[in-house]
Amino acid sequence: MGRILAIDYGMKRTGIAVSDPLRIIAGGLETVPTAQIIQWLEKYIGPNGVDVVVVGRPTRMDGSPSETLPHIEKFVEKARSRFPGVRFEWWDERFTSVLAQRAIRESGVPKMKRRDKGLVDKVSATIILQGYMENML
């Protein structure tokens, strides 16, 4: 059983979170420019024993797909072909950005640091991963 990696895919930046080897704790890892995400995954997945990648699926309040979903589906299709031994899963990411901003604010992060959109992306990926792992139990 390997680690689980979560992706909060964005048009400019992609937030990444990863589980510990026992799949108990989700932690924010980093934010990567979206144009470099496949290359980043190539360097990270094998050496770190990732066997599941959870990708946030953006939907509207009514459950319909968001306008960014086709871009994310194209990324997932490409990633699946690049990493055939890795299982890719979807996870509803509604409200993750709102929850991430709230968590950052409540954790006492200074106001200037809260403007860092990369931090929000990384925390959003952590929320996606935590929700997925809780659902596995």
Residue pairs with C-beta under 8 A, 6 or more apart in sequence:
1 23
1 51
2 21
2 49
2 50
2 51
2 52
3 18
3 19
3 20
3 21
3 23
3 48
3 49
3 50
3 51
3 52
4 18
4 19
4 23
4 50
4 51
4 52
4 53
4 54
4 129
4 132
4 133
5 16
5 17
5 18
5 19
5 29
5 41
5 44
5 45
5 50
5 52
5 53
5 54
5 129
6 16
6 17
6 18
6 26
6 53
6 54
6 55
6 56
6 91
6 125
6 126
6 128
6 129
6 132
7 14
7 15
7 16
7 37
7 53
7 54
7 55
7 56
7 125
7 128
8 14
8 15
8 16
8 17
8 56
8 93
8 96
8 121
8 122
8 124
8 125
8 128
9 34
9 37
9 55
9 56
9 68
9 71
9 72
9 75
10 34
10 68
10 121
11 34
11 68
11 71
12 33
12 34
13 31
13 32
13 33
13 34
13 117
13 118
13 121
14 31
14 32
14 33
14 34
14 37
14 121
15 28
15 31
15 118
15 120
15 121
15 122
15 123
15 124
15 125
15 126
16 28
16 29
16 30
16 31
16 32
16 40
16 122
16 125
17 26
17 27
17 28
17 29
17 122
17 125
17 126
17 128
17 129
18 26
18 27
18 29
18 48
18 50
18 129
19 25
19 26
19 27
19 129
19 133
20 27
21 49
23 133
23 136
24 133
26 126
26 129
26 130
26 133
27 126
28 122
28 123
28 125
28 126
29 122
29 125
30 122
31 118
31 119
31 121
31 122
32 40
37 75
38 75
38 78
38 79
38 82
41 53
41 79
41 82
41 83
42 82
44 50
45 53
45 83
45 86
50 86
51 85
51 86
51 87
52 86
52 87
52 88
52 89
53 79
53 83
53 86
53 87
53 88
53 89
54 88
54 89
54 90
54 91
54 128
54 129
54 132
55 72
55 75
55 76
55 88
55 89
55 90
55 91
56 72
56 91
56 92
56 93
56 96
56 124
56 125
56 128
57 69
57 72
57 90
57 91
57 92
57 93
58 65
58 66
58 68
58 69
58 72
58 93
58 94
59 65
59 66
59 69
59 92
59 93
59 94
60 66
61 94
76 88
76 90
79 86
79 88
80 86
80 88
89 132
91 128
91 131
91 132
93 124
93 128
96 124
96 127
96 128
97 120
97 124
99 124
99 127
100 120
100 121
100 123
100 124
100 126
100 127
101 114
101 120
103 123
103 127
104 114
104 119
104 120
104 123
105 114
109 119
113 119
